């Protein structure tokens, strides 16, 4: 059977030979190999790899050439993208319209290119979504694209036939800036691929200009101008050691990170959020959200996230908000996001490009050298073209001026000639003109032969001679040529340069990644801490620590705080109550509060957070006290409140479970809370100080606790026009913190008196005098009672207080910058 098939094949070959056809008997292996190599070469050379000179792949070059040829330029209107795609496909690029449109879209995306080459009108896609169809979008060349193609009409590059030989197309564009380095490129060929990262236009041009004048410049010197890539989407780029390796060898791997901001979640009263404002190159917000969702719901490797919201818009740009759960360390969560999601991505640099039609992997200096060699050739050819055109024009102007000098003889000769050829020959013989000059004179209208036109021609003649001389210098002197190229590059940056977008993180990539992982667990331990309200309205917490650590700190010495108004004990993942002057209370989480920085054993309250950033305060409303929540609040009679009108209330600690905001006292019109103190066991002494310097103290046990709706009861009787300036609960049985002191101030004088000097009286009485006013003093501006008093200005600057005066009705002492707020020192325990 097989023998019959072979005989039949031989008979068929013999028949072809007899018909005059040439038949080659080629082995299948050889045929497949040759065909595959031809295909591979075609893909490498004609489709996938960019040219090192203009940085464009053939499809991009043909798109720009077609738009340039059809007049779709920046100074003209946009045209339908489908029209451009059809023209490119029909004339120059006989491939699918989808592939051409995709290539065209990328040239218009400012998140793909640092310098977009197409000015798109319509939906050209985003990092997450594709573009609208070509029939819906419009386009034209960008101004930057004209820098690549604007010199095509001056014989700057070679042209080649298109696919069917009916038209010609440029083999390369003139390229007035290093497009390949600025915009990068990517492509997959047969057995090879390219992946080039974008750079900043100004930095690349600076390096190129330095290389023009210093051809032997080292890579390290060039990297002073180009320290690293600059991505259109910004973000961070890690590991400059790897960047240098890529610049040296043409291959390397760099690590990109999104840029984030960590802070309180807007509208959440202190909850923490990670806000992504810039994403890695080529990564969209939806891709990050999908990865987070997968890691949270399926793999369970990502925890601590309450919600993810994409708030990106045209006005604010990228804004991806990751909300943290209560008790989660946002820095540790960010490290997990970098590790498990596209918020951190690698970019494999592979600078594979075509040089003289051959694929080569080039480093930074080699890429600049190839570009500059191309520009030298372009400027040389352009200068030769311009010189030739000006010489041709000068030749015509010279001939016309010769004719104008003896115009009467010229006219007489022309009129006496039998035909145009005879007139041309006569002009050539009589006036020693060339054939071109004679033809030009015969074609010139009589209106161009006036005296004024002669002056214009002489001026033009002089200008042409000067331009020809300048062009000759460029062609004859390499130094002048290099200067022209350098100056033109500087002009490009001046017009189109932009600031760097990407932040570079120096060092070895592995070391940078290791150093960027924050220490500490994702979940913050629920260790004891203190929440502090300063006299200037700042709220903060101390660092959480175990009982053993706290005991060790107590043994080593005290940690002081300046101008403290209130302190409550809590835990790092607990909650506390903020009480305001409007009688409102807010539950807040302790964890988001800033941890006070320690320096030389002292903690500064200036690291606190303004209460207005934690709770929505009305104009004029302030936070006046704190109360604990949770186990530490058990066994207490409640919260003692005093108002400016002299009302006192002990609010029973029966707080709403589902509400984070509620009222703790019903205030009368015009009244406000001036003090709120948490009672530990009811053994405290409550005290008022009025503006007319009366002090009233009585036992807290005489005030019956009320519910949230209660309006309180009479605390201190005030005469007409007077007001209460201080209310607080004071312990008189606490030798550890020292004897309570009374601080009163009129603004000009300050008085400090032991609290024990004032006798206790019944509730709803007038109290006893605390300070005798001097001449000109009318009332107290500040009063405070507690151990270890300290004065401060409204900005938190300390003010020294005078020594204690045992006389309760004595006058105050003059103090420079009298205190506007008063608080106390407190132990951390």
KATAKA-V702337 format. One record per pair of residues at least 24 apart in sequence whose C-alpha atoms are under 6 Angstrom apart, sorted by the first residue. I is the first residue (numbers start at 1). GAP is how many residues later the second one is. D is the distance in Angstrom with one decimal. If there is no record, write none. Layout:
i->[I | I]
gap->[GAP | GAP]
d->[D | D]
//
This chain:
i->[40 | 43 | 44 | 48 | 48 | 48 | 49 | 49 | 50 | 51 | 51 | 52 | 52 | 52 | 53 | 54 | 54 | 55 | 55 | 72 | 73 | 73 | 74 | 74 | 74 | 78 | 78 | 78 | 79 | 79 | 80 | 80 | 81 | 81 | 81 | 81 | 82 | 82 | 92 | 111 | 111 | 113 | 114 | 114 | 117 | 117 | 117 | 118 | 127 | 128 | 147 | 148 | 148 | 148 | 148 | 149 | 154 | 156 | 156 | 156 | 194 | 194 | 194 | 195 | 195 | 196 | 196 | 196 | 198 | 198 | 198 | 199 | 199 | 200 | 202 | 202 | 209 | 230 | 231 | 233 | 234 | 234 | 235 | 235 | 235 | 235 | 235 | 236 | 236 | 236 | 237 | 238 | 239 | 239 | 239 | 239 | 240 | 240 | 241 | 241 | 247 | 247 | 248 | 249 | 250 | 250 | 250 | 250 | 250 | 251 | 251 | 252 | 252 | 253 | 253 | 253 | 254 | 254 | 255 | 255 | 256 | 256 | 256 | 256 | 257 | 257 | 258 | 269 | 269 | 270 | 270 | 271 | 272 | 273 | 273 | 273 | 274 | 274 | 275 | 275 | 276 | 276 | 277 | 277 | 288 | 291 | 304 | 327 | 327 | 328 | 328 | 329 | 332 | 332 | 335 | 383 | 387 | 396 | 399 | 526 | 526 | 526 | 527 | 527 | 528 | 528 | 529 | 529 | 530 | 530 | 530 | 531 | 531 | 532 | 532 | 533 | 533 | 534 | 534 | 534 | 535 | 535 | 535 | 535 | 538 | 538 | 538 | 538 | 539 | 539 | 540 | 540 | 540 | 541 | 542 | 542 | 543 | 544 | 558 | 559 | 559 | 559 | 560 | 560 | 561 | 561 | 562 | 563 | 563 | 563 | 564 | 564 | 565 | 568 | 575 | 576 | 576 | 576 | 577 | 577 | 578 | 579 | 579 | 579 | 580 | 580 | 580 | 581 | 581 | 581 | 581 | 582 | 583 | 583 | 583 | 584 | 584 | 584 | 585 | 585 | 585 | 586 | 586 | 587 | 624 | 625 | 627 | 636 | 636 | 636 | 638 | 639 | 639 | 639 | 640 | 640 | 641 | 641 | 642 | 642 | 642 | 642 | 643 | 643 | 643 | 644 | 644 | 644 | 644 | 644 | 645 | 646 | 646 | 646 | 647 | 647 | 647 | 648 | 648 | 648 | 649 | 650 | 651 | 651 | 651 | 652 | 652 | 652 | 664 | 665 | 665 | 665 | 666 | 666 | 675 | 675 | 677 | 684 | 684 | 684 | 685 | 685 | 686 | 686 | 687 | 687 | 688 | 688 | 689 | 689 | 689 | 690 | 690 | 690 | 691 | 691 | 691 | 691 | 691 | 691 | 692 | 693 | 693 | 693 | 694 | 694 | 694 | 694 | 695 | 695 | 695 | 696 | 697 | 698 | 698 | 698 | 714 | 715 | 715 | 716 | 716 | 716 | 717 | 717 | 717 | 726 | 738 | 739 | 740 | 740 | 741 | 741 | 741 | 742 | 742 | 743 | 743 | 744 | 744 | 745 | 745 | 745 | 746 | 746 | 747 | 748 | 749 | 749 | 749 | 749 | 750 | 750 | 751 | 752 | 752 | 753 | 753 | 753 | 769 | 770 | 770 | 771 | 771 | 771 | 772 | 772 | 772 | 788 | 788 | 789 | 789 | 790 | 790 | 790 | 791 | 791 | 792 | 792 | 793 | 793 | 794]
gap->[150 | 146 | 145 | 139 | 140 | 141 | 138 | 304 | 303 | 302 | 303 | 301 | 302 | 303 | 318 | 119 | 121 | 124 | 125 | 68 | 67 | 68 | 67 | 68 | 69 | 60 | 61 | 62 | 59 | 60 | 57 | 58 | 53 | 56 | 57 | 58 | 52 | 53 | 70 | 121 | 122 | 70 | 69 | 118 | 25 | 27 | 28 | 24 | 157 | 156 | 29 | 25 | 26 | 27 | 28 | 24 | 228 | 222 | 225 | 226 | 156 | 157 | 158 | 154 | 155 | 153 | 154 | 155 | 31 | 32 | 33 | 30 | 31 | 30 | 291 | 295 | 277 | 272 | 271 | 48 | 267 | 268 | 24 | 43 | 44 | 45 | 267 | 266 | 267 | 268 | 267 | 267 | 267 | 268 | 269 | 270 | 266 | 267 | 266 | 267 | 116 | 117 | 115 | 114 | 100 | 101 | 111 | 112 | 113 | 98 | 99 | 96 | 97 | 94 | 95 | 96 | 92 | 93 | 90 | 91 | 24 | 88 | 89 | 90 | 86 | 87 | 85 | 345 | 346 | 322 | 344 | 321 | 52 | 49 | 50 | 51 | 47 | 48 | 45 | 46 | 43 | 44 | 41 | 42 | 54 | 50 | 24 | 197 | 246 | 194 | 195 | 193 | 186 | 190 | 182 | 88 | 81 | 41 | 38 | 45 | 46 | 47 | 44 | 45 | 42 | 43 | 41 | 42 | 38 | 39 | 40 | 36 | 37 | 34 | 35 | 32 | 33 | 29 | 30 | 31 | 28 | 29 | 30 | 288 | 70 | 71 | 72 | 73 | 69 | 70 | 53 | 54 | 68 | 54 | 53 | 54 | 52 | 28 | 269 | 42 | 43 | 269 | 42 | 266 | 42 | 264 | 263 | 227 | 260 | 261 | 259 | 260 | 258 | 60 | 54 | 51 | 52 | 53 | 49 | 50 | 48 | 44 | 45 | 46 | 42 | 43 | 44 | 40 | 41 | 91 | 92 | 90 | 80 | 81 | 82 | 78 | 79 | 80 | 76 | 77 | 78 | 74 | 75 | 73 | 51 | 51 | 51 | 43 | 44 | 45 | 41 | 38 | 39 | 40 | 36 | 37 | 34 | 35 | 31 | 32 | 33 | 85 | 29 | 30 | 31 | 27 | 28 | 30 | 79 | 80 | 78 | 69 | 70 | 78 | 66 | 67 | 68 | 64 | 65 | 67 | 63 | 55 | 54 | 55 | 56 | 53 | 54 | 55 | 44 | 43 | 45 | 46 | 43 | 45 | 52 | 53 | 52 | 45 | 46 | 47 | 44 | 45 | 42 | 43 | 40 | 41 | 38 | 39 | 35 | 36 | 37 | 33 | 34 | 35 | 31 | 32 | 33 | 34 | 88 | 89 | 87 | 76 | 77 | 78 | 73 | 74 | 75 | 76 | 72 | 73 | 75 | 71 | 63 | 62 | 63 | 64 | 50 | 48 | 49 | 48 | 49 | 50 | 47 | 48 | 49 | 57 | 49 | 48 | 46 | 47 | 44 | 45 | 46 | 42 | 43 | 40 | 41 | 38 | 39 | 35 | 36 | 37 | 34 | 35 | 71 | 66 | 63 | 64 | 65 | 66 | 62 | 63 | 61 | 52 | 53 | 51 | 52 | 53 | 40 | 38 | 39 | 38 | 39 | 40 | 37 | 38 | 39 | 36 | 37 | 34 | 35 | 32 | 33 | 34 | 28 | 31 | 27 | 29 | 26 | 27 | 26]
d->[5.4 | 5.9 | 5.4 | 5.0 | 5.7 | 5.3 | 5.9 | 5.9 | 5.5 | 5.8 | 4.8 | 5.6 | 5.7 | 6.0 | 5.0 | 5.9 | 5.2 | 5.4 | 3.9 | 5.0 | 5.6 | 4.9 | 5.5 | 5.6 | 5.9 | 5.5 | 4.9 | 5.2 | 5.0 | 5.6 | 6.0 | 4.3 | 5.0 | 5.7 | 4.9 | 5.8 | 4.8 | 5.2 | 5.6 | 5.2 | 5.7 | 5.0 | 5.5 | 5.1 | 5.2 | 6.0 | 4.7 | 4.8 | 4.6 | 5.0 | 5.2 | 6.0 | 5.7 | 3.8 | 5.6 | 5.7 | 5.6 | 4.9 | 5.1 | 5.3 | 5.3 | 5.9 | 4.9 | 5.5 | 4.9 | 5.6 | 6.0 | 5.5 | 5.9 | 5.9 | 5.8 | 4.5 | 4.4 | 5.2 | 5.5 | 5.4 | 5.5 | 5.1 | 5.9 | 5.7 | 4.5 | 4.2 | 4.8 | 5.2 | 5.9 | 5.9 | 5.2 | 5.6 | 4.8 | 5.9 | 5.0 | 4.8 | 5.5 | 5.1 | 5.0 | 3.9 | 4.9 | 5.5 | 5.7 | 5.2 | 4.7 | 4.7 | 5.0 | 5.2 | 5.8 | 5.0 | 5.6 | 4.9 | 4.3 | 5.2 | 4.7 | 5.9 | 5.0 | 5.6 | 4.4 | 5.7 | 5.8 | 5.3 | 5.8 | 4.5 | 5.6 | 5.6 | 5.2 | 6.0 | 5.9 | 4.4 | 5.4 | 4.7 | 5.4 | 5.7 | 5.3 | 6.0 | 5.6 | 5.6 | 4.5 | 5.5 | 5.9 | 5.0 | 5.5 | 4.4 | 5.6 | 4.9 | 5.0 | 5.0 | 5.7 | 5.6 | 5.9 | 5.7 | 5.3 | 5.8 | 4.9 | 5.3 | 6.0 | 5.0 | 5.9 | 5.8 | 5.5 | 5.4 | 5.3 | 5.6 | 5.0 | 5.2 | 5.3 | 5.6 | 5.9 | 4.3 | 5.5 | 5.1 | 5.8 | 4.6 | 5.7 | 5.7 | 5.5 | 5.9 | 4.6 | 5.5 | 5.1 | 5.8 | 4.3 | 5.0 | 5.4 | 5.5 | 4.8 | 5.7 | 5.1 | 5.2 | 4.7 | 6.0 | 5.2 | 5.2 | 5.3 | 5.3 | 4.7 | 5.2 | 5.4 | 5.7 | 5.7 | 5.7 | 5.9 | 5.7 | 5.3 | 5.9 | 5.4 | 6.0 | 5.7 | 5.5 | 5.7 | 5.8 | 4.1 | 5.1 | 4.8 | 5.2 | 5.1 | 5.9 | 5.8 | 5.9 | 4.8 | 5.2 | 5.6 | 4.9 | 4.9 | 5.7 | 5.9 | 5.2 | 5.4 | 4.1 | 5.3 | 5.7 | 5.5 | 5.4 | 4.4 | 5.6 | 5.7 | 5.7 | 5.4 | 5.7 | 4.3 | 5.9 | 5.7 | 5.5 | 5.9 | 5.6 | 4.7 | 5.0 | 5.6 | 4.7 | 5.6 | 6.0 | 5.1 | 5.3 | 5.8 | 5.9 | 4.7 | 6.0 | 5.6 | 5.2 | 5.8 | 4.6 | 5.8 | 6.0 | 5.4 | 5.4 | 5.4 | 4.2 | 5.2 | 6.0 | 5.7 | 5.9 | 5.6 | 4.6 | 5.9 | 5.3 | 5.0 | 5.8 | 5.5 | 4.9 | 4.9 | 5.4 | 5.5 | 4.9 | 4.3 | 4.7 | 5.5 | 5.1 | 5.8 | 5.4 | 5.7 | 5.7 | 4.8 | 5.9 | 5.9 | 5.5 | 5.9 | 4.6 | 5.0 | 5.9 | 6.0 | 5.8 | 5.5 | 4.9 | 5.5 | 5.1 | 5.8 | 4.5 | 5.7 | 5.6 | 5.6 | 4.7 | 5.8 | 5.9 | 5.1 | 5.6 | 4.1 | 5.4 | 5.8 | 5.4 | 5.9 | 5.8 | 5.1 | 4.7 | 5.1 | 5.7 | 5.3 | 5.7 | 5.5 | 5.1 | 4.6 | 5.6 | 5.0 | 5.3 | 5.9 | 4.1 | 5.1 | 5.5 | 5.8 | 6.0 | 5.3 | 5.6 | 4.8 | 4.6 | 5.4 | 5.8 | 5.5 | 5.3 | 4.9 | 5.7 | 5.8 | 5.7 | 4.6 | 4.2 | 5.6 | 5.4 | 5.7 | 5.9 | 4.5 | 5.5 | 5.1 | 5.8 | 4.3 | 5.6 | 6.0 | 5.2 | 4.4 | 5.2 | 5.3 | 5.9 | 4.9 | 4.9 | 4.3 | 5.9 | 4.7 | 5.2 | 4.3 | 4.8 | 5.9 | 5.3 | 5.1 | 5.7 | 5.6 | 5.3 | 5.2 | 4.9 | 5.5 | 5.4 | 5.5 | 5.3 | 4.6 | 5.4 | 5.7 | 5.8 | 4.3 | 5.9 | 5.4 | 5.0 | 5.3 | 4.5 | 5.3 | 5.5 | 5.5 | 5.2 | 6.0]
//
